[in-house]
Amino acid sequence: MNSEQNDEVSDTTDDDSSNADDKIYICENLKFSASLRKRGMLTQRAKEVDRKPMTFLESIYLWNIMKGMGITISHLFKRKVTIQYPEQTRTFSKVFRGLHVLNRDAEGRENCTACGLCAVACPAEAITMEAAERLPGEENLYREEKYAAKYEINMLRCIFCGLCEEACPKDAIYLSETFAPANYGRKGFIYKKEDLLIPHPINDKEAYEKAVGDKPVKN
């Protein structure tokens, strides 16, 4: 019995010593890496510090101030890169992904069938919806027998990846060339169906064409 206890104690001691050796080895590696980083050897951007005494002009910093002012004045004669928004708007790229839009067909009926593929494809789980059955007499409102009675997108979660647009089989959602506007409260970033639905192509043709932009219309 005593021999077995001694073996267990010796095994425990060996494990503790090996763990201590591993910790010492890790600490030494960390110190070595820190010293290399401090000397700039890892980034290859080491630079020798000039420690010679400053001249009189350098001590009053007049020359440095003049150099800084010269750089500032030189930018007055260069081409301005600032866009005077909202009077001027920047041209978006063709692959720009902005605010979501729920699409309609040419007759103004909603394309969404609440199949849920966009919500499943969303990696941020930002889309929620509730399906409903189309009632008799609502054929002019909804294209299919099933439609989205509730459709919400949490813009605080959305990463604007465009996977919802790619997953949709009905061309019911796409990402427009519009920024999601700022807001003071979190609730203002929960976009409901009324906020996302494109204007009616017949009743509000001008707003519909502006929302569509250069995007080809699919029916």
N, C-alpha and C positions, 0 to 999 in steps of 0.2 A: 504493500500500500504506500509506503513511504517513497519507494522508487518511482511509482507512477506519479505521485505529487511532485517529486523533484523534476521529472521529465516535463510535466506541464509548466512548472515555474521556469525551466530553462527555455522552453519554447516561447513562452510569453516574453521573456527577457530578450530573446533573439529578435522577435517581431518588433519590440519597442526600439531596439537599437537600429534595426533596418529602417524603420520609419523616421527615426531621428536623422540617420544618414541621408535619407531622401530629402528631408526638409532642409538640411544644410546645403545639399547639392543645388536645390531649387533656389535658395536664397543667394548662393554664390552666382548662379547664372543671372538672376535678376539684377544683382549689383553690377555684374560685368556689362549687361545690356544697357543699364542706366548710364554707366560711365562712357560707353561708346556713343550713346545718344547725346550725352552732354557735350562730347567732343566733336559731334557732327560726323562721325565715321560711318554711321548707318545710312545717313541721307546724302553723304558725299557733298555736303554744303558747308564744310568747316571753313572758317575764315579767321585769320589772325587778327587779333584786336590791336589797333594802333594806340599805344599809350604815351606817345610823345606829348610834351606840354603844348597847350593851345597858344596861338598867337593872340595879339591884342584884338584884331578884328574878330577872331573866332570867340574870344571871351565875351564880347559884347553882343554876339549873335546877329550883328547887322548884316553880314554877308549872307547868312542862311535865310534871314527874313527877305532880303532882296531876291534871292533865288526862288523862294516860294511865291512871292508876288509876281515874278516873271512867268512862272508856270501858270498862275491864275490868269494873268493878262493875255497870255498866248491863246488860251481857250476861248477868249472873246471873238477871235477872228477865225475860229474853226467851225465846221459844220455842226449845227446843234442836233443832238440825238434825243432831246426831250420831246415827247408828244404832248401838245397842248390839249389834253383831254378835258371836257368832252367835245370841244369844237373840232378837234382832229381825232381820228381813230386809226389805230395801227392795223395794217393788213394782216389777216390771219393766214396761217398755213392751211393747205388743203386737208392736212391730217390733224388739225387742231380739234381737241375734244373739250367741249364746254358744257353748258347747262343742258339737262335732258329735256326732250320734247316728246310727248305722246302724240302719235300721228293719226290723221284721218285719211279717208279715201277722197276721191274727187267729188263725191256726193255729200261729204261732211260727216260720214259715219265713222265711229271709232273703230280702229283696226284691232285693238287689244282684245284678246280672248281669255285673258287671265289664266294662261297655261302654266305660268310659274317658272318657265325656263330662264327668264332673266334673273329672277330671284335666286335660282339654284346656281347660275353661272357667276353671280356676284361674289367675289372673294371677300369683300368687306361686310357682307350681309346687310346691305344698306336698303334693300328693297323689300317692302311688304305689300301684300294685296289681298283682297277678298273677292271671290267670284260670285256672280249672280246670273240667273237665267233671264233671257230676254222675254218680255211679255208681249202678247199680241198688240199690235199697233205701234211698237217701238222699232220696227224695221228700219225706219229712217234715222234712228239714233245710233244703232249698233250693227256692225257688219255681220257678226256671227251670232249664233243662238246663245252663246255664253260671253259675258263681258266682265270687265273689272269694275265692280261697284265701289271699291276702295283701292287706291293706288298711292303709295307714299314712298318717297326717297329721302333718306337722312343724308344731307349733304356734308355733315360733319364726319360721316364714315366714308362716304364715296371717295374713291381714288381716281375717278375719271379714266378708267382703263379701257372702256368701250366694250367689255365682254357681254354686257346686256344687249347691246345693239347687234353684236355678232350672233348671239344665241336666239334672237327673236325670229320665228319663222314667218311672221305676218308683217314685218317692217313697221311694227307698231311703236317703236322707240328708237330714237337716235340722239346723238350728242351734237348740239348746235355750236355755232361760233359766237356764243354769248357767255360772259362770265357769270358765275353765281354771285349776286350782289351781297355786300356786307350787311350785317344785322347786329343789333344790340343784345338779342336774346337767343338762347338755344332753340326755342320753339320756332323762331323765324327761319331756321335752316331745315325744318321738316316740310318738304314740299309735297303738297297734296295733289290729287288728280286735277283739281281746278287750276292749280298753278302751272302744271306741266302740259296740259292739253293745248294743242295748237289751235289758233283761231279758225273759225268756220270758213272753208274756202269759197262759199257762196255768199253768206251773210256778211262776212268781213274779209273780202278778197284781198284788199291792200295789206292788211296785217298778216294774212296767211302767206302771201308771196314774200313779204319781208322775213317772216319766220323760216320759210323754206330756204331762201337764199339760192345758192348755186347747187343745192342738193337735188339730184334727180328724183322725181316723184314716181313711186311704184304703186300700181293699183292691182 
